[in-house]
Amino acid sequence: MAQDQGNRNSIELPAAACAVIDALEAGGFEAWAVGGCVRDSLLGRPISDCDIATAARWQQAENILAAAGYAVHRTGTKHGTVTAVRDGSAFEVTTYRTEEGYSDGRHPDSVIFTASIEEDLARRDFTVNALAYHPRRGLLDPFGGRDDLAAGLLRAVGDPDCRFAEDGLRILRGLRFASQLGFALEPRTLQSMQAQKMMLQKVSAERIVHEMDGLLLGDHAHDGLMQAIDVLGAIMPEIVACKGFRQHTPYHIYDVWEHIAWTVQYAPTTRLARWSAFFHDTGKPGSFFMEGDVGHCYGHGKLSVIIAREVMGRLKMAPRFIDDVALLVRVHDHQIAPTAKGVRRALAKLDGDAAMFRTLLGLKRADALAQSELAAPRLQAVGEMEALLDELLAADAAFTVGQLAIDGNDARQMGMAPGPAIGALLRAALDAVIDGTVPNEREPLLAFAARWMDDGQAQGTR
């Protein structure tokens, strides 16, 4: 067994994980911590969860751990997995296994339990995940995963063509790891991912979204997306035209795809901001035209919305989330004056949703950062608008009809009949408050309403 005794001190497992290993070995069965927890510990990253692999069959593991005081749940016994819970910590414990046949391109046709940890590691996707660690025996690294960690490489275990032909989800996992870890995909591995990309069509929409979330929210999203474009076309053909598409404008130093990748990188690390950044300029190739030596993409936001809705709809994403992304994509390049009036009007168009407006400003900042230095004034304007927003919120300024000091009841008491005219009056009052011509106070607004009604009567529009 190829073990690295000298490297054990660079790995720190949670004490609770070591306790699970100790309990299984006290029961007579070898056990190791495996996969992501070992990888992340070697990288100095926080360990979010720790999986345990063992020679014990799941029934044996269940009995041993239950006797040791764990609550044991049968979470995947078909694949040899139980989950052990104690003192608020949960650990998946899985019997060493190999797998055979992937006729559906996603799941093994059969699972074969084995007594060999090396055989178990051989079925895993990337070398950096095919690592095992034992508190006393040290690191087990049969495929050179530690060297790949040091080199910042993602390399498939064994023949990459076989790995990705077995399970198309591994392709997306590789892209996610590239974004989260800042690693480059080893050339042969990336080539195989591109060649096998149609396997992605066998992956469920739910799993695609999960992996895309991780890719877009990664600390190195730009690098991940630059490696991803020749793969993602299999599930998002609408975005392929962005690759290499020159914009022919001094404001842009990147092609459309790299601009998108940098915008995602710079956007706030929220799901809404990153997905909006991903789609914000996808309509540029379709709206592009040249005028002399300068390129224009008038109306690209509308085309980007169509693309965003089509892709997210296919991926069965939540309708409300799709609507929010579509809204931000549609307005991402709308001009907003960096004045109190401009910010109030922009908020009014967003129904007073300050959080949505902050996300829009974050998207605008990211968009500008992904352009040339000529975009510096746009960055300054975003900062000014953020400061104005804070001031307006602190002053409890009105951005919606519901925040006015008068309402529909006041209009009816003034003699207006129920109907659309009341809504028109309140919107006019809100415009006056936003413009600063009328304070958001009851008496001045009632006086404004009286004047508005008189004008409406004179014009026959009451």
N, C-alpha and C positions, 0 to 999 in steps of 0.2 A: 504494500500500500504506500503510494508516494506521498509522504507527509513532510511538512516543513516544521520541525520542532523549534527552530530558532526564531520563527516569526510570530509565535503565539502571543507575545506581549503587545503586538500592534493591534490585536483584536480584543474588544471588550464586549462580551455578551451581557445582557441584563441578568442579574442574579436569578430572577424568576425563570429564565430560559435554562440556565445551568441546573436549576432544581428539577426541571422536567427531565433533562438528560440523565441526571443522577438517579431519579426514581426509576426510569426505564432500565438503566444498567444495573441497578440494585436488583431488579426483577429478572436479570439474566439476558438482556438484549442490548446489543450495540445501538447507539444513537448519536446523531450529529446535528448541529445547527447547519442549515443549508440555505443557499441562494442569496436573496437580496440583503439579509441582515449581515452576512459575512462580507459581501461586496461593500455595503455602505460603511461598515466598521473600518474596513481597510482604507476607504476614502476619507474617513473622518466625518462622515455624514451622520445625522441622527438616525437611529434605528426605530422605525415606526412599528414593525412587527417582526416576529422571529419564528420561522418555520422549523420544525424538527422532523428529521427522517430517521427511521429506525428499522431494525431487522424484525421487530415484533409485528405480527399480524394485528389488524385493528382490534380484533376481539381480545388479544393478549394485552395490547396497549390500554384498552379500555379498563380491563380488570386491574392492571397494575396501578394505573393512575387514579382510579376510583379508590383503591385501597390506600393510596397516599394522600387522600383528602381532596382530590380534584373533582369538580363537576364535569362529567364527560358527555359530550354531545356527538351524536352520529351524523356528522355534517357531510360526509362523502364516502361512505363505506364501500361503494362500488369501486372507488379508486384507492381504498385503503386508508381513508382519512377520518380521524375523529378530532374534536376540538376540546382541549382541556382548559378549564377555567378555575382559577383560585386567586383570592385576594385582588380581584379586579383585573387580573392579567389573563389573556387568552392566547393559546398556542395551538396551531394546527400541527397534528402529529400524523405522519403518513408513512406507511410501510414502503420500504425500498421496492421500486418496481421498474419494469421495462414495459414498452408499449409496442403493439404490432398493428399495422394496417390503419390507414386514415382514408377510408373510402369516401367520406363526405368532405375531406379537405379541412376538417376542423377537429374531430374527435377520434381517439384511437378506437379501432374495432374491438381490441381486446387488451386487457391489462394483465401482465404476468408479474406476480410478486416474486421477489428475489432476496437473497441474503447478502447481496453485494452493494455497498454504497457506490463503488465505481460504476457499476451498471446503471444505477439510479442517476448519477450525474451525467452519464453519457446521453440520456434522453432529453437533456435540457437545451434551451435555445441558444444562449450565447455563453462564451467561455467565462465571462465575468459573473455569470449566474451559476456556473457549474463548479461552485466552491463549497467545501464543507469544513466545519471547524468543530473541534472538541476541546474543552477547557484543559485537558491534560495531554491529549495526543497531538494537538496543534492543528495546523492548516493542511487540508487535503486538496490538492490542485492538479488533477490529472491532465488538464487541457491547456495549461498556461494562462489561466485567467488572471493571476496576479501580474504577470508581465504585461498583459493587455490593459489592465487597470493603470499600470505605470505609464504605458504609452498612450493612454486615452483612446483606445481602440475598441470597437464592438465587432467581434468576430464570431461567426456561427460555430457551434460545436460540430466537428466532423464536416461532412459534405453539406455546404449551404443549400444546394439544390434540393437535397433530401429534407433538410430541416424545414424549408418553406413550403415544399410540396406537401408535407405532412399536415401543416397547420398554417393557414394564411394569416391568422392573427399574429403570428410571430413577426411578420413584416411590419405591422403597425407598432408592435412592442419595440422593435428595433429603432424606429423613428422616434418614439416617445423617449427611449433611453438616451438617444442622441441629444434630444432637447433638454432633458432633465440633468444629464451628467456632463454635457458639453463635449461628448466624445465624437470622434469621426468613425464612420462605418468603414471597416476594412474593405478595400476595393473589391475583392472577390465576393465578399458578403453583399455589398451594395449592388454589384452587378446581378447577383442571383435574385435579390429582392426585386429589382427592376424586371428581370426576366419572368419572375413568378407572380407579378403584381395582380394578374387576373384572379389569383386565388382570393383576393380581398372580396370578391363578389360573393364568396361563400361565408363571409363573416357577417354576423347579425348586425343590424343597425345600432343596437344598444352597445355592443362591444366596440364598434367603430367610433361612436361618440365618446365612449369612455377613454379610449386611447387618444383620440384627437384632443380631448380636454387636457390630458397630460402633456401632449406635445405643445399645445398652444400656451399652456401655463408654465412651461419649463423655463428655467433661468437662462437657457441658451436657445430660445425659440428660433432666433434667426438662423443659427447653424442647423438646427433640426429641419426647418422648412426648406432651406437651400438644398439639403440632401433628399428631401421628401418629394419634390415636385414631379420627378419622373416616375414616382410610384403612385402618388395620390390621384393621378389622372384616371386610374382604373375605377375609382369610385366617385370622382368629381371631375369629369371631363371638361366642365365649364371653365376650370381655372387654368388649363394647360396653355391657353393662348397668352397668358401673362408672362410666361418664361421667355426671356430674351426680347421682350417687346420694348423697343426704345421709345422714349417719350418726347424727344426732340424739343425740350424746353430747358432754359437755364436754371429753372427751379429744381430740376430733377437730375441727379447724378447716377441713379440706378435704373435698370429696367423695371418694368411694373412688378415682376415677381419679387425681386430683391427689395424694392421699396415696400411692398407688402410685408415681407419678412422682417425688415427693420421696424416697421410700424408696429407689428405684433410684439417685437422685442421691447420696444419703448412704451407700449401701452400699459396702463395699470394692470396689476396681476389679479384681475377679476375675470370670471368666465365671460361676462357680458362684454367687457372691454376688449378682450382678446379675440373673441369670435367676430365682433364688429370690425376690428382691425383686419382680421383675416379676409373679410369680404369687401372692405370699403372701396377698393379700386378695381375689383374684378371686372367691372363693366368698361374699363378704359379701352381695351382692344376693340370692342364692338362700337364704341362711340368716337374713335380716333379719326382725325383728318388733319391734313397739313394745310397751312396758310403761309405761303412763302417757305421760309426755313423753319417755322415754328409749328409744333404740334399742338392740337387742341383736343379736349375730350369733353365738350359741353354735354351736360346731361348724363355723365357717366354714373352719377349716383343712382339714377332711376334704373339703369341697366344692372348695376351692382345689386340693387334690391331684388330684381327679378332672379338673378343668379343665386343670391343668398336664400331666398324663399324656396327655390327649386331644390337646392342641395339639402337644406335643413329639413324640408318636407320629406324628401326621400329617406333621410336619416331618422324620421319620426321623432324629431325634437319637440319639446313642449310648445304649443301654439303661442302662449304668452311670451316665451323666450324668443321665438321667431319674430314676433311683432316688435319686441324691444330692439333686437338686432337690426331689423329692417328700418326702424325709425332712425337709429343712430347712423346707419349707412346712408340713408336718404339725406340727412341734414349735415353730414360730417364736414362738408366744405361750404356750407352756407355762411355768408358773411354776418358777423355779429359785431356791432360797434362796441368797443371797450369802454362803455359809459354806463352809468347807473340805468339810464333809460334803455339802452341796448340790452343789458342783462335782464332787466325786468320783462322786456318784450320776449326775449328768448325763453325765459322761464314760463311766461304765459302760454307760449306755443307748446310747451311740454307739460301743460296742466299743473304748473307749479311744482313739478317733481325735481327738487333740488339735487337728489342723488343721481337722477338721470342726467341733469345738466352737468354735474361734476364729471360723470363718465364721458359725456360729450367733450368737455374741455380736455380731459385726459387723452381722448382720441385725437383731438386737434393738436395737442402738444406732440404726441407720438408721430403724427403725420408730418408735422413740421420738422421734427428731429431727423426724420428719414429723407429729408430733402437737402438741397444745397444750402450754403450759408445765406443765400438770398431770402430764405425763410425766417431769418432772425426776427424781423418785425412781427411775424405771426406768433412766434414764441413769446415775445414780450406782451403781445395783446392777450394771450392766454393767461399769463400771470396776472395781468391787470384785471381780467374778468374774474379770476378766482378770488382776488382780494375784494372786488366789488360784491361778489356773491356773499362772502362772509359778512360784509358790512350790512347788506340788505337783510340777511337772515337775522343778524343781531338786532336790527331795528324792527323786526317783525313786519317787513313790508309786504304789501299785497301783490300776489301774482295771479290769483284766480278769483273768479266771481265769489266763490264761497268765503274768501277772506275779506270781502268788503264790509264796511260798517253798516250797510243797508242790505236788504234782501227783497225777495218777491213779495213778502207780506207788506212791506212798506209801500211798494208800488201799488198793490191792490188797495191799500188804505188811502192812497192818493187818487183813487178813482180809475185805475187801469183795469181792464178786464183781463182775466187769465188768458194766456196765449203767448205766441211768439214775441209779441211786442215787449213783454216784461224781460225776456231774455235779451232782446236787443238793447233795452235800456241799461241792464246791468253790465253788458259788455261795453257799452259806451262809457259807463261810469268807470269801469276798470281801465279802459284806455286813457281816460282823463287822469286817473290816479297814477298810472304808469308814466304818462307824459309829464307829470308833476304840476298840472294845472289845477288840480283839486286834491286837497289832502284826504286821506282815508279816515275821515271823521264823519259822524252821523249828520250833523247839521249842514255842513258844506255839501255833502253828497245829496241830501234831500233837496237842497236848493238847486243843485245841478239837475236832479231828476225833474224838478218842476219846470226848469227852463227847457229841458229836452222834450218833455211832454208838450209844452206850448209850441215848440218848433214843429213837433210831429203833427199836432192838430192843424197847424197852419198849412202844412204840406199834405194833409190828408193821409198821413202814414201812422197814425196812432194805433 
